[in-house]
C-alpha cells in the first residue's frame, strides 16, 4: 500500500509537471501570443513578420503532440489510481496558472515581448519590445503613424 501511495504522489507531480511544461505553453500560445500577433497585424500588416505566426503554430503543434503522447502513455500503462493522481496534478496546475495566462497579466506580456521581438522589422520598436518598455513602444507606434496600440490594459497586482 505504501508503494501505491508513493506512485500516486509521483504521478500527481508528473501531472502537474506535464501541465506546466506543455499545456501552459499551449495556453500561452492560444490566449496570449495569437491575440497579440493578430492585434499587431490589425494595426499594420507588416508590424510583425509572418514568421511569428509560423513560430507559434509550430509551438502549438509540438505541445499538442507531446501532450497527447504523454497522456496516451499514462492512460495505457497506469492503473486507475495513478491516472487519478496524474489528473489531479494537472488540474492543480491549471488552477494555479489559468488566470495568469492572458495578455492583461504584465508578466505574460513581457514573455511575449521577450519571445517575439525578433519578428519586428522596425529597429526602434524591436528594441523597445526587447526592453519591455511599454511607454517606448507606444511612442514608437505613434512616431510610425499608427493609431492605437497592441499593449493591453494590465490587471493590477494584489499586494
N, C-alpha and C positions, 0 to 999 in steps of 0.2 A: 504493500500500500504506500509506503514511504517513497518508493521509486516512482510510482504513478503520480504522486503529488509533485515530485521534482520535474518529471517530464511535462506535466501540465503547466507548471510555472515556466519551464523553458519555452514551451510553445506559446505561452502568454507573451513572454518577452519577444519571441520571434514574430508574433503577430503585430506587436507594437512597432518593431523594427521594420517589418515589411511595409506597414503603412508609412512610417517616417521616411524611408528611403525611396519608395516607388509611388505610392498613392499621393503623398504630399506633393511630389513633383508633378504628377499628373494634374492634381487640382490647381497647383500654381499656374500651370500652363493654360488650363481652361478658364480659371477665374481671374487671373491677373495678366498674364502675358498676351493672350489673344485679344482681350478687350483693349489693352493699352496700344497694341500694334494697330488694331482697327481704328482707334481714335486718332492715332498719329497719321494714318493713311487718309483719314477723312479730312484732316486739316490741310494736308498737302500730299499728293500722291507719292512724291519721291523724298518725303521727310525721313523715312526709314526704308532700307533696301528690302527687296523681295526675299533675300536670304534669311531675314528674321522669321518670316512665316515658315520657310522650309526647316530652319533650325528647330522651331517649336513643334512642327509636325513630326519630325524625326524623334524628338524627345517624347512626345505623346505615344508614338508607336512603340518605342523601346520600353517605356514604362508599362504599357498595356501588355505587351508580350511577356516581359519578365514577370509581371504580377500574375498573369494568367498561368504561367508555368509553375510558379511557386504555389499558387492556390490549388492547382490541379494535383501537385505532388502531395500537399497537405491532405487534401480530401481523399486521395487514393491510398496513401500509405499510413495515415494516422487513425487510431481509433477515435471514437466519438468524444471522449473526454479531452483528448488533445486538440481536436478540431474546435471544441467549445473554448478552450483556453486560448487558442490562436485567434478566434473570432472576438473574444472579449478584449484581448490585447489590441487588435486592430481597431475596434470600436472606441477604446480608450484613447488611442492616438487620434482618431477622427474627432472625438470630443475635445481634445486638447488644442487642436490646431484649426478646426473648421472656421471659426470666426476670425482667425488671423490671416487667412489666405485670400484676402481681397486687396485690390489696389488702394483702397481707402486706409489701409494699415501702412504707416510710413515705412516700417522695415521691408514689407513686400515691394513697395515702390522702389526702395533703394536696391533691393535684389534685382528687380527688373532693370534698373539703370546699370547696375554692375554687369549684367549678362548681355544687355542689348545695345550698349553704347557703341560697340564696334560696327553696328549696322547703320549708323547715322552718318551720311556723307558729309554734312556740314561740320567743319573742324571745331568751331566755337561751341556749337550745340553738343557735339560729341564730348568735348572737354567738360562742359557743364554737367552733362549726364554722368560722366566718369566720376566727377567730384561730388555728385548728388546734391547740387546746389539748385534748389527749385527757383530761387529768385533769378539766378543767372539764366536758367532755362527759359523762364517767362520773358526776360529781357531779350534774349536772343530770338525767340519766336516773334516778338514784336518787331525787332530790327529786320527780320526776314520778311515782314509784311504779312504775317499770319495772324489772323484774328482768332482768338481762343487759345486754349492750351490743352495738353493731354494730361496735365498734372491734376489728380483728383483732389477733392476736399478730404483731408485726413481726419480720421477719428481722433478724438482727444484721448490720451493715455490716462488711465486711472492711476493715481499715486499710491 
